[in-house]
Structures are given as structure tokens and as C-alpha cells.
Amino acid sequence: MLFPSFSCIRALHSYIPIGAALGALICLPQVANSQDRPDFQSPTLCGQVWDVSTYGPPGRNHAPDPDSLDFAMRSGTGANISRDHPVLASAAGVVQIDRTLGNGLRYLMVDHADGWRTHYLHVADEEGQPRLTEGRKVAMGEVIGRVSDSGSSTVHIHYTQVQNVTLDAAGLDATGFWGKMGDGEAVRAVFDGIEAETHQADNSTWGTWGDDDAEEILSHNCPGNRFLSWKEDGARYILRYRGKNGRIRINRFDHPVGKETTQIIQRNWGRNWTSFVDFLPDGSNRRHVMGYDFATGAVRFWEIAAGGEDTTVVNDVEIYAGWTHMEKIKIANSDHLISYDSRYGHFNIDRINSAFTGFIAALKTNIGKGYTQMVPYWDGDDRYLFLYKGGNGKMRILRLTKAGNEVDVETTWTASRAEGWTHMTVLPRGGKMYLFGYRSDTGDGKLWEIGTAGSGLSDIREFDWSTGYSTFTPFAHNNAGHLLIQKIGDGTTKSLRLKSDLSGFKTLMTRDWEAGWR
């Protein structure tokens, strides 16, 4: 049995009663971790805030019962803007079911072992695209589909946490939809260790989606998340984004190793962006930022004024919708954009043209499904990309080389290691490159040395950190790797430097920033 304690947190930590003062302390029931209960997170993108609601008898049943939750995102005017947003696995597991009923309802079930399963209904059917392979391992935060109205009159995610399941994959296959839905016991949802207010035993929380009484859930499902970071005239800047209201902030480090920061500006860029990449256009000394919308493929370019003092929209274009990962890498002195769709394995490398009207293709290929981390790094003049599948632990290193206007890709190393790392980043120290990995659910950390010429990883040291860090932003000063880390739930922020003897990290700054930024 799980016994609740109470945790006093800042508004926007996780669940926000409408009308609570921004930054005010509120106390919510917090469920102690159980060895059997997975570390479930919201099935929505890091930093997004979605309404949840439920309903029940008489008249109709919210299958399998009112402990199921409907997730939907509202605009500032109350409109449903959920369509085509990514559906994320809320914990690591194995895809047991990915099926479509005769009425068009597409539903997924993910098994999390120890009798736990999650359901995801009304997922989009995408023409010409394959289903998830039943039996495929997925990591927490992996994109497993898109939000739609398949089998429903309303666009939303129908989501359930289920315990005490008895049917294995073969047993599920042998029964109909209602038999699958009825296996096990639907329970009150818990995200990041905190119980949802909306649940079966409190019908005052039912039917509230679309009005100001709806419960709002801030997603802590943040594998691979980082702030944008760049240097200009010797100063370092970071850009953060808040999905709840679409605001960005630019801060400047007042010390080169991040001991203090000053907020420069705050602007509203809109709520729809799922990825950001910063870059320097060829021949320009002005930092630019590209925003990308997974749901529509919309792209917007902003120019950042000197000193981060302002932002200006340069152009809007539209590209393929559904890229799950985007990264910048400099190849042959030009910034290139890496785009990857983990659902289907599509992999592109492009240059942004100088008129900001589109992209110049340098590579289009398929590298396989399911990679959850993409980490660019360099070794001398060579450029590499480290790839990792959180679902099964597969690691891979690619060497990227320029050949005319094209980029060639060569695999230099593959291996299978531990599953479940949620954040990975490359840090320099003493002329060598190191990879640091972290698991947000356990607090485990690990440091590897990266071999020359992409030859693989060597174990260095393991660390025991606290859980819940959601953002890892690397930067270097005097050839020493630094990290700016943050917990999206409560705003805890630290600046760290990798020690020269690799024994750990020196803490340079600890601050309580406002929660909810990614």
C-alpha cells in the first residue's frame, strides 16, 4: 500500500489549481516510491501543461473506469489544440499492443513489468507509416504516437495506469478489446511521485476539461532536454522556454563559469514549439534560433540581437511534421541541422540557406528506429554523433564528413550497455572528451571516456545524485566541461564543473529559479 505524505512545492511544480498565485507555495499529497511502481511521468512533452479530466456512470463509463484520464491542451482562448502533438511513453517498458479497431480507434498498451501497464487511446493512424512493433522496448519519454480523435469525437489522449495485470502478450492477443482493457486494475494516476487530483473517488473532478476548474498537469517527461547556450564577445548566454505560456528568457552569465546570471529579456514566442536549435548563418556574426513544431512541421527563424537584448522574427517555413530530435553540429565550418524521427528511423542533415527560406539537403537516410539520445561532439577536426537507445541500451557512434555539398556517415563503434539513461552529454577535460550519463528516476550518474577516432567508451566512474533533474546544458571554459542542470518541477538549478581528477563535479552555483522552464 502507498501512504501519501505532503510536499510543499511552488505553483507550476506539477499540478496547478487554477487561480493559484504564480510562485506561491502549495502542498500536495506525494506518494512514496514503491519498488514495484514505475516512475510514471505525463505522456506529454517536457514542459507542456495539459488539462486532465474523467467521467463515469451513470450513462457511460470511462473505460476501464474513471481512474482513466483524458489529456487535452488548450489555447489561451480555451480551444483544443491537442491534435498531432507527440504521445510519450510515461515509463520504460515493452509495447504489448498497437492495434486499430473497426471504428478507427488506434490504441497502444505498454507493459512495465511487475504487473504494471499503461494504456494510450485515440493515437493517430498515419498513412503509409508502420505500427510500433509489438515486443519493442521503449524508454521513458520516447515518442510512441501522435494525439488524434481516432475512434472518438474529440481530439485527446485517453490514458490509464493499470496494476495487477495477468495477461501476457499471447493472452492479450487471444481476447477482444474489452478483455484487454479489463485486464488488471485501473488506479489513480501518479506522475513524478505525486497523485493526480482527478480520479475515480472524487466525482467533483469529473467533466472539467475545457473550463477553468480543470486540473493542469505540467510534464516532467524530459529525456535529453537542455537549454540553448552560446558565447558572444566572451560572454555566455542561455535561452529557456516555457511551454505553458510560450515565453522565452535570455540570461547572461556574469561569471565565465556560471556562478551568477542576469536576465536580459523575456518575450512571447508562442506555445506550439517542441524543439529549438541555435546556429550562426554562414557569413553572419548574429546568433539565430530555429523553432520547430512537431505537430504541423512549422518552422520559425529568429535573429538574436547583440547581447541578447531582443529577438526579431526573420521568416516562417514549413517542413516534414514529426521529427522527434533536432541538433546542431558544425561541419566544415558551417552549422548543420540534424533531424531524426525515432518512430521510423528517418535521419536528415541539412544546411539552412542564407535567405532562411528552407534547407539545403546534405544527407537523407534511415539509421533505424528508437534512438532516444543524439549527442554531437568533436575529436580534433573530425565530427561525431553519439546515438543511444534508452529502451534497449544500444549505443552507436557515427563519423560525419563533408564531401562537396553532401555529408557522409560512417559507423565507427556499436555496443549494448545499460538501459534507461535519460540524459547524456559530452564534456571536455584535459584535452580528452568524456560522456556523462544520468537517470532521472534513480539519480544514477556515470562518466565514460570517449576513445579517439570514435572507437568507443571506457568506464571511468559512477555517481549517486538526487533524482528529478530534467535539463542538462553543457558548456566549456578553459577546456573544462561544465553543466547547468535544473529540475523543471521546482526550479532547483546548479552550475557544475567536472573536476580535473574526474572524481566528481564541483558545485559553482545553486539557485531556486522559477519552475516550468525547459
QUIGI-V5719 format. One record per residue. N is the residue number from 1. RES is the residue in one letter. SS is DSSP state (~ for helix, > for strand, _ for the rest). NEAR is the number of other ideal C-beta (glycine too) atoms within 12 Angstrom. Layout:
BEGIN
N:RES:SS:NEAR  N:RES:SS:NEAR
END
This chain:
BEGIN
1:M:_:10  2:L:_:20  3:F:_:12  4:P:>:17  5:S:>:16  6:F:>:16  7:S:>:24  8:C:>:16  9:I:>:34  10:R:>:30  11:A:_:30  12:L:_:38  13:H:_:41  14:S:_:45  15:Y:>:43  16:I:_:34  17:P:_:24  18:I:_:18  19:G:_:12  20:A:_:22  21:A:_:13  22:L:_:20  23:G:_:19  24:A:_:18  25:L:>:19  26:I:>:27  27:C:>:19  28:L:>:32  29:P:>:24  30:Q:>:25  31:V:>:28  32:A:_:18  33:N:_:22  34:S:_:19  35:Q:_:12  36:D:_:17  37:R:_:30  38:P:_:36  39:D:_:36  40:F:_:43  41:Q:_:44  42:S:_:50  43:P:_:49  44:T:_:44  45:L:_:48  46:C:_:43  47:G:_:42  48:Q:_:46  49:V:>:40  50:W:>:45  51:D:>:43  52:V:>:48  53:S:>:38  54:T:_:41  55:Y:_:27  56:G:_:25  57:P:_:14  58:P:_:8  59:G:_:9  60:R:_:13  61:N:_:20  62:H:_:33  63:A:_:31  64:P:_:32  65:D:_:29  66:P:_:33  67:D:_:37  68:S:_:38  69:L:>:49  70:D:>:43  71:F:>:46  72:A:>:39  73:M:_:41  74:R:>:29  75:S:_:20  76:G:_:15  77:T:_:9  78:G:_:15  79:A:_:15  80:N:>:28  81:I:_:28  82:S:_:39  83:R:_:30  84:D:_:31  85:H:_:39  86:P:>:44  87:V:>:50  88:L:>:49  89:A:_:49  90:S:_:45  91:A:_:42  92:A:_:43  93:G:>:41  94:V:>:33  95:V:>:36  96:Q:>:37  97:I:>:43  98:D:>:35  99:R:>:30  100:T:>:23  101:L:_:21  102:G:_:11  103:N:_:16  104:G:_:19  105:L:_:28  106:R:>:36  107:Y:>:42  108:L:>:47  109:M:>:44  110:V:>:46  111:D:>:37  112:H:_:33  113:A:_:21  114:D:_:18  115:G:_:23  116:W:_:36  117:R:>:43  118:T:>:47  119:H:>:49  120:Y:>:47  121:L:>:43  122:H:_:38  123:V:>:48  124:A:_:40  125:D:_:25  126:E:_:22  127:E:_:6  128:G:_:7  129:Q:_:22  130:P:_:15  131:R:_:25  132:L:_:36  133:T:_:23  134:E:_:23  135:G:_:22  136:R:_:31  137:K:>:33  138:V:>:45  139:A:_:46  140:M:_:44  141:G:_:44  142:E:_:46  143:V:>:46  144:I:>:48  145:G:>:41  146:R:>:37  147:V:>:40  148:S:>:34  149:D:_:27  150:S:_:33  151:G:_:25  152:S:_:28  153:S:_:13  154:T:_:24  155:V:_:32  156:H:>:41  157:I:>:52  158:H:>:43  159:Y:>:48  160:T:>:45  161:Q:>:42  162:V:>:41  163:Q:>:31  164:N:_:18  165:V:_:36  166:T:_:18  167:L:_:25  168:D:_:22  169:A:~:24  170:A:~:12  171:G:~:18  172:L:~:35  173:D:~:20  174:A:_:12  175:T:_:20  176:G:_:16  177:F:~:25  178:W:~:14  179:G:~:19  180:K:~:35  181:M:~:32  182:G:~:24  183:D:_:33  184:G:_:31  185:E:>:21  186:A:>:33  187:V:>:36  188:R:_:33  189:A:_:45  190:V:>:38  191:F:>:43  192:D:_:41  193:G:_:33  194:I:>:39  195:E:>:35  196:A:_:42  197:E:_:33  198:T:_:39  199:H:_:31  200:Q:_:27  201:A:_:18  202:D:_:19  203:N:~:20  204:S:~:16  205:T:~:32  206:W:_:32  207:G:_:23  208:T:_:27  209:W:_:34  210:G:_:23  211:D:_:16  212:D:_:16  213:D:_:20  214:A:_:34  215:E:>:40  216:E:>:40  217:I:>:49  218:L:>:45  219:S:_:44  220:H:_:49  221:N:_:46  222:C:_:40  223:P:_:47  224:G:_:42  225:N:_:41  226:R:_:44  227:F:_:42  228:L:>:41  229:S:>:37  230:W:>:32  231:K:>:21  232:E:>:24  233:D:_:14  234:G:_:13  235:A:>:26  236:R:>:37  237:Y:>:39  238:I:>:42  239:L:>:41  240:R:>:41  241:Y:>:42  242:R:>:33  243:G:_:41  244:K:_:35  245:N:_:28  246:G:_:27  247:R:>:27  248:I:>:38  249:R:>:31  250:I:>:39  251:N:>:36  252:R:>:30  253:F:>:33  254:D:_:18  255:H:_:19  256:P:_:22  257:V:_:26  258:G:_:39  259:K:_:23  260:E:_:19  261:T:>:33  262:T:>:20  263:Q:>:25  264:I:>:28  265:I:>:25  266:Q:>:23  267:R:>:27  268:N:>:19  269:W:_:32  270:G:_:26  271:R:_:31  272:N:_:34  273:W:_:36  274:T:_:40  275:S:>:44  276:F:>:38  277:V:>:38  278:D:>:39  279:F:>:35  280:L:>:27  281:P:_:28  282:D:_:22  283:G:_:11  284:S:_:18  285:N:_:16  286:R:_:28  287:R:>:38  288:H:>:35  289:V:>:44  290:M:>:44  291:G:>:37  292:Y:>:37  293:D:_:35  294:F:_:38  295:A:_:32  296:T:_:26  297:G:_:23  298:A:>:25  299:V:>:38  300:R:>:32  301:F:>:36  302:W:>:35  303:E:>:26  304:I:>:38  305:A:_:21  306:A:~:19  307:G:~:21  308:G:~:38  309:E:_:20  310:D:_:19  311:T:>:35  312:T:>:21  313:V:>:22  314:V:>:27  315:N:>:23  316:D:>:22  317:V:>:25  318:E:>:17  319:I:_:30  320:Y:_:28  321:A:_:29  322:G:_:34  323:W:_:37  324:T:_:41  325:H:>:41  326:M:>:41  327:E:>:40  328:K:>:36  329:I:>:38  330:K:>:27  331:I:>:34  332:A:_:23  333:N:_:14  334:S:>:27  335:D:>:33  336:H:>:38  337:L:>:42  338:I:>:43  339:S:>:39  340:Y:>:40  341:D:_:36  342:S:_:42  343:R:_:40  344:Y:_:26  345:G:_:26  346:H:>:27  347:F:>:36  348:N:>:31  349:I:>:42  350:D:>:35  351:R:>:32  352:I:>:37  353:N:_:22  354:S:_:21  355:A:_:14  356:F:_:28  357:T:_:16  358:G:_:20  359:F:>:33  360:I:>:24  361:A:>:22  362:A:>:32  363:L:>:34  364:K:>:22  365:T:>:24  366:N:>:17  367:I:_:33  368:G:_:25  369:K:_:32  370:G:_:36  371:Y:_:42  372:T:_:44  373:Q:>:42  374:M:>:42  375:V:>:41  376:P:>:37  377:Y:>:37  378:W:>:24  379:D:>:26  380:G:_:14  381:D:_:15  382:D:>:28  383:R:>:36  384:Y:>:38  385:L:>:43  386:F:>:47  387:L:>:41  388:Y:>:41  389:K:_:37  390:G:_:41  391:G:_:39  392:N:_:29  393:G:_:26  394:K:>:29  395:M:>:35  396:R:>:33  397:I:>:38  398:L:>:37  399:R:>:30  400:L:>:39  401:T:>:25  402:K:>:24  403:A:>:15  404:G:_:11  405:N:_:18  406:E:>:22  407:V:>:33  408:D:>:21  409:V:>:31  410:E:>:22  411:T:>:24  412:T:>:28  413:W:>:27  414:T:>:23  415:A:>:24  416:S:>:16  417:R:_:26  418:A:_:27  419:E:_:31  420:G:_:37  421:W:_:40  422:T:_:46  423:H:>:42  424:M:>:44  425:T:>:45  426:V:>:39  427:L:>:37  428:P:>:29  429:R:>:32  430:G:_:18  431:G:_:16  432:K:>:26  433:M:>:38  434:Y:>:39  435:L:>:43  436:F:>:43  437:G:>:42  438:Y:>:42  439:R:_:34  440:S:_:43  441:D:_:37  442:T:_:27  443:G:_:24  444:D:>:25  445:G:>:35  446:K:>:30  447:L:>:35  448:W:>:35  449:E:>:27  450:I:>:37  451:G:_:23  452:T:~:20  453:A:~:18  454:G:~:32  455:S:_:20  456:G:_:23  457:L:>:34  458:S:>:21  459:D:>:19  460:I:>:26  461:R:>:23  462:E:>:21  463:F:>:25  464:D:>:14  465:W:_:31  466:S:_:20  467:T:_:24  468:G:_:36  469:Y:_:39  470:S:_:45  471:T:>:41  472:F:>:44  473:T:>:39  474:P:>:39  475:F:>:36  476:A:>:29  477:H:>:29  478:N:_:16  479:N:_:18  480:A:>:28  481:G:>:38  482:H:>:38  483:L:>:43  484:L:>:43  485:I:>:42  486:Q:>:42  487:K:_:40  488:I:_:46  489:G:_:45  490:D:_:34  491:G:_:32  492:T:>:30  493:T:>:34  494:K:>:29  495:S:>:39  496:L:>:36  497:R:>:33  498:L:>:41  499:K:_:23  500:S:_:19  501:D:_:13  502:L:_:28  503:S:_:14  504:G:_:22  505:F:>:33  506:K:>:24  507:T:>:23  508:L:>:28  509:M:>:28  510:T:>:20  511:R:>:23  512:D:>:19  513:W:_:33  514:E:_:31  515:A:_:38  516:G:_:41  517:W:_:42  518:R:_:45
END
